[in-house]
Amino acid sequence: MTALKGPGDLSRPIARRVVLGGLGALSATLPAAAMGRRPPRDAPDQMRWTFDRLTNIGGVATTVEGDPRLIDSPYGRAVQFDGVDDRLVIDRHPLAGMSQFTFEALFRPDGGIFAQRWFHLNEEDPSPGAPPSVTRMLFEIRVTGQAWSLDAFTTGPGYKQTLLFQDKLFPVGQWYWVAQSYDGKTYRAFVNGQLQGEADIAFTPQGRGRSSIGARMNKIDYFKGAVREARFTPRGLAPEALLRT
């Protein structure tokens, strides 16, 4: 493994890439048969956050910073972030306590700076004076010109893993369902149901905390684009069960 050293972030181990097509090709335009369709309803153990408002996302207290705006999208209302100082902070880590998980999100990247952390789930100890926790999982993107690549990352006691494959590029300005999952052995990342890469890790459940959408929890690496939905499942979903555009 090699280490990623990006602006304003710690070095992170990067998994071996999985090649599903030509190197460097823009691979977001998928055949209709590969795109699939959204399941008609969520399973009882799944939770969905819909970003069609700026308060009480998923019924959870939400703090607005900057000036994120509601916009229309092909999927309904969504929240747009300006890449400067916009973010939402939600008072919940939706995957806390899960030993397996699938974390999916529907978003539209619109270009901007190279490193953008747009969905950050962070464990936080509520005890007075407790030090900040580094246990977290997140989605970032790496933007080069008019293309982007997905960066999925998770870290906690005994594990630290990046799934970043900068030769797998997608055009900005379009909507994508991305996912990361853990099935008890293997951590995986997907774009529109297509595997980007995987690595075996010794994941352990993360504790309660908060979520930052639009930037890192410490208010850097702001996201330029829009977010419509996220879905959280307490098990590793098979690729055919993942949401797609």
C-alpha positions in Angstrom: 0.0 0.0 0.0 1.0 3.6 -0.5 -0.1 6.6 1.5 -2.3 9.5 0.4 -1.1 12.9 1.5 -3.7 15.5 0.6 -4.1 19.2 1.7 -5.1 19.5 5.3 -5.4 15.8 6.0 -3.5 13.0 7.6 -1.7 10.3 5.6 -4.0 7.4 4.8 -3.4 3.9 3.5 -4.8 3.4 0.0 -6.2 0.0 -1.1 -5.1 -1.7 -4.2 -7.2 -0.5 -7.1 -9.7 -2.6 -8.9 -9.7 -2.0 -12.7 -13.1 -2.2 -14.3 -12.3 -0.3 -17.5 -9.6 1.6 -19.3 -7.3 3.7 -17.2 -8.2 7.4 -17.0 -11.4 7.0 -19.0 -14.5 8.9 -18.0 -16.7 6.1 -16.8 -19.8 7.7 -15.5 -21.9 7.1 -18.7 -23.2 3.6 -17.9 -25.4 1.3 -20.1 -29.1 1.6 -19.1 -29.1 -2.0 -18.0 -26.3 -1.4 -15.6 -27.9 1.5 -13.9 -30.7 -0.5 -12.3 -33.7 1.0 -10.6 -34.3 2.2 -7.0 -36.2 -0.4 -4.9 -39.8 0.7 -4.3 -39.3 1.0 -0.5 -36.6 0.8 2.1 -36.4 -2.3 4.3 -37.5 -1.9 8.0 -33.9 -1.8 9.2 -32.9 1.0 6.7 -32.8 4.7 7.5 -33.0 7.5 4.9 -32.1 11.1 5.2 -33.7 13.4 2.5 -32.1 16.8 2.0 -35.3 18.6 1.0 -35.1 21.0 3.9 -32.4 22.8 5.9 -33.7 21.8 9.4 -34.5 18.5 11.1 -32.8 16.3 8.5 -34.1 12.8 9.2 -35.9 14.2 12.1 -32.6 15.1 13.8 -31.6 18.6 15.0 -29.7 20.3 12.2 -27.5 23.4 12.3 -27.0 25.6 9.2 -23.7 27.3 8.5 -23.1 29.7 5.7 -25.9 29.9 3.1 -26.7 26.5 1.7 -29.8 26.7 -0.5 -32.7 24.5 -1.6 -32.8 23.7 -5.3 -34.8 21.6 -7.6 -33.3 18.3 -8.9 -34.6 15.4 -11.0 -35.1 13.6 -7.7 -36.9 16.4 -5.8 -35.6 19.2 -3.7 -31.9 19.1 -2.7 -29.4 21.2 -0.8 -26.8 23.1 -2.8 -23.4 24.0 -1.2 -21.2 26.8 -2.5 -17.8 25.3 -1.8 -16.8 28.3 0.4 -18.5 28.2 3.8 -21.8 26.2 3.5 -22.4 23.1 5.6 -25.1 21.3 7.7 -24.3 19.7 11.0 -26.6 17.0 12.1 -26.6 15.8 15.7 -26.3 12.1 14.9 -23.8 9.5 13.7 -26.3 7.3 11.8 -24.0 4.3 11.6 -23.0 4.3 15.3 -23.0 0.9 16.9 -23.1 -1.0 13.6 -20.7 -3.9 13.1 -21.6 -4.0 9.4 -23.0 -1.2 7.3 -23.8 0.3 3.9 -23.7 4.1 3.6 -25.2 5.4 0.3 -25.6 9.0 -0.9 -27.1 10.8 -3.9 -25.0 13.9 -4.8 -24.0 16.1 -7.6 -20.3 17.4 -7.6 -19.9 20.7 -9.5 -16.2 21.1 -9.7 -14.2 23.3 -7.4 -11.1 22.7 -5.3 -9.1 19.4 -5.5 -10.0 17.8 -2.1 -13.6 18.1 -0.9 -15.1 16.3 2.1 -18.8 16.4 1.5 -20.2 13.8 4.0 -18.4 13.3 7.3 -19.7 11.0 10.1 -17.7 11.5 13.3 -17.7 9.8 16.7 -17.8 12.3 19.6 -17.5 11.6 23.3 -20.2 13.8 25.0 -18.3 13.8 28.4 -17.2 17.3 29.4 -13.5 17.9 28.5 -13.2 14.8 26.4 -10.6 15.1 23.6 -11.8 15.1 20.0 -12.2 11.6 18.5 -10.4 10.7 15.3 -12.9 7.8 14.7 -14.9 8.6 11.6 -16.1 7.5 8.2 -16.6 9.8 5.2 -17.0 10.5 1.6 -14.6 12.9 -0.2 -14.0 13.7 -3.9 -10.9 14.6 -5.8 -11.6 17.1 -8.6 -9.3 17.5 -11.6 -10.7 19.9 -14.2 -14.1 18.7 -15.1 -13.8 15.2 -13.6 -13.9 13.8 -10.1 -12.9 10.5 -8.4 -14.4 9.1 -5.2 -12.6 8.9 -1.9 -14.2 6.6 0.7 -12.5 6.4 4.1 -13.0 4.9 7.6 -10.8 4.9 10.7 -11.1 3.8 14.3 -9.2 1.7 16.9 -7.1 -0.9 15.0 -8.2 0.1 11.4 -7.6 2.9 8.9 -8.5 2.5 5.3 -8.8 4.7 2.2 -10.5 3.6 -1.0 -9.3 6.1 -3.6 -8.7 5.4 -7.2 -7.8 8.5 -9.1 -7.7 6.8 -12.5 -11.5 6.1 -12.2 -13.0 9.4 -13.3 -16.5 10.8 -13.7 -17.8 14.0 -15.2 -18.9 16.8 -12.8 -22.3 18.3 -13.0 -24.2 15.0 -13.0 -26.0 13.1 -10.2 -24.5 9.9 -8.8 -25.4 7.4 -6.1 -22.2 6.5 -4.3 -21.8 3.8 -1.6 -19.4 2.3 0.9 -20.0 -0.9 2.7 -18.6 -3.4 5.2 -19.8 -7.0 5.4 -17.8 -8.1 8.4 -14.6 -8.7 6.4 -14.3 -6.4 3.3 -14.7 -2.7 2.9 -15.9 -1.6 -0.5 -16.7 1.6 -2.5 -19.1 2.0 -5.4 -20.3 4.6 -7.9 -23.7 3.9 -9.4 -23.4 0.3 -8.3 -20.0 -0.2 -9.9 -17.2 -1.4 -7.6 -14.4 1.1 -7.4 -12.2 -0.9 -5.0 -12.0 -3.0 -1.8 -9.8 -4.0 1.1 -10.2 -6.3 4.0 -10.2 -4.4 7.4 -10.7 -5.2 11.1 -13.6 -2.7 11.5 -15.2 -2.2 14.9 -18.4 -0.3 15.5 -18.1 3.5 16.0 -19.7 5.4 18.8 -22.3 8.1 18.9 -21.5 11.5 17.4 -22.5 14.0 14.7 -22.5 14.4 10.9 -21.1 17.3 8.8 -22.4 17.6 5.3 -20.6 20.1 3.0 -17.3 20.2 4.8 -15.0 18.4 7.2 -16.1 18.6 10.8 -13.3 21.1 11.5 -14.6 23.4 8.7 -12.1 22.9 5.8 -12.2 21.2 2.4 -15.7 22.6 1.6 -17.9 21.0 -1.1 -19.2 22.6 -4.2 -22.3 20.8 -5.4 -25.6 19.4 -4.1 -26.8 16.5 -1.9 -30.2 15.0 -2.2 -30.4 11.8 -0.1 -28.5 9.4 2.1 -29.4 5.9 3.1 -27.9 3.9 6.0 -28.2 0.1 6.4 -26.9 -2.0 9.3 -25.5 -4.7 7.0 -23.3 -5.0 3.9 -25.6 -4.8 0.8 -24.8 -6.8 -2.3 -24.1 -4.6 -5.4 -27.4 -5.3 -6.9 -29.2 -4.0 -3.8 -27.4 -0.6 -4.0 -29.3 2.5 -5.1 -28.5 3.9 -8.5 -29.3 7.0 -10.6 
